[in-house]
Amino acid sequence: MDLYAENILDHYKHPRMQGELPDVTVQHEEKNISCGDTITVTMKVENGTISNLRWTGTGCAISQAAMSMIAEELEGKKTEAIDALTTDDIRALLHVPIGNRRVKCALLCLHTLKNALHTLRNEQMQSWTDTVGNESNAS
């Protein structure tokens, strides 16, 4: 098995940063209606810094591992780190080819994090098309 695929399976079987937080600043859930995968992100944000981030979810190895991987990267960073995240960043983190049918699985974490920030800022939620751009299966 490929080293990167093994890393995805490890994050799926032993997710990092998974759980719930009391007294959160923001909580947001997104669902991939194509397959039923869900992710709920809870964050404590202090002075623009993500002081604590946890998540819960159900779904395939790709969606859950991607959230586990990006959660490790974001705790302790400024919220602007979420603003700056792109689909290419998530793809690079996963290190495996993502077929058209799995795009939303891989990017569910990105969509959830972006809309968690919109919730925090009392802004309009972004659509899947806004999140994934022109990638296939963005409807």
N, C-alpha and C positions, 0 to 999 in steps of 0.2 A: 504494500500500500504506500502511496505517495506521502511524504512527510507532512505536506500541508493538509492533505485529507485527514491524516491522523490527528493533526492539531484541531481540526474542526470537530472530529469525533470526541476528542478529549474535552473541549469546551462544551459540547453537547451533554456528555455524560457527567461532567464535573463543572457545571457553570460557575463562573466567577461573578461576584457582586450580585448574586441573586438573593432576593428576599424583599421584605417590606420595611419601610421606615416609619417611625412615629413622627408626628409634628413636621410634616413635609411642607416645603414652599410650593411645590407643584407636583401634581400627579396627572398622568395622561395615558390613555389606552388607545391603541390602534389595532385593527383587525384586517387581515388579508382575506377579503371575502371570496377570493378565488379558491382558497384551500382551507380556510378556517384558522390559520395561525394567528395568535394574539400575543401582544407584548404590552405590558403596563410599566411605565417608568415612573419612579418617585425620586425626587431630588430635593435636597436642601441647598438653597443658593444664598450665599452671604456676600454682600458687597460685590456682586457680579461673578463670584467664584462658586463653582460646584463643590461644596464642602462634603457632600455625601450623595451618592447615587446608588440606587438599587432598582431591581427590575424583577418582574415575574412574567411568565408566559407559558404558552403551550404551542407545540407545532413541530415542524421538521427540524432536522439537525442543522440545516443551513440558517434558518431564521434565528434559532435559539443560540447557536454558536456565534453568529455575527453580533448579536446583542451582548453576549458575554465578553467578546473580544473588545468591542468599542467601549463598553462600560469601564473596563480596566484602564483604557486610554484617557478617559474623560475626567475621572474624579480628581479634584484638586486644580482643574483648569478653569479658565474664564468661560463664561457662557458663549463668548465669541468663537470658541473652538467648535461648538455645535453649528453656529452660523456658517463657519468656514467649511464644514464637512461636505464632501461631494460623493456622488456615486462611485467615482474612481477611487476615492479613499477607502470605501467599504470593499470594493473589489480587490484592492491592493492588500488590505488586511486579511482577506480570505485566502488569497493566493491560489485560487482554483478557478477554472473557467465556469462561468454561470450561463447556462442555457436560457433561451427566451422564456421557457416555462417557469424558471426559478428566479427570475429577476425580482419579483415582488417579495419572494421569500428572503432573498439576500438583503434587500433594501428596506424591509419592514422596520428594522432598528433605526435607520436614518429617518424614515417617515415619522416614526414615533417621537424621536428626539427633537426633530424640527418642530413638530406640532406641540410638544411639551413646552418649548420656548415660546411659541405663539400663545399658548394658554397663560404662561407666566406673564407675558407682556400685554395680555388682553387684546391680542391681535386676531385677525381672521385666520382660520386654519388653512393650510395649503392642501391642495389636492394631490392625488397620486401622480398626476401628470407634472405638477410643479416639482415634486420630489424626484421622479425618475427621468424627467426630461423626455427626450426622444427615444429612449430605450424601448425595445420591444415589450409587449405585454403591459403597457403602461395604462391601459384603460381601466 
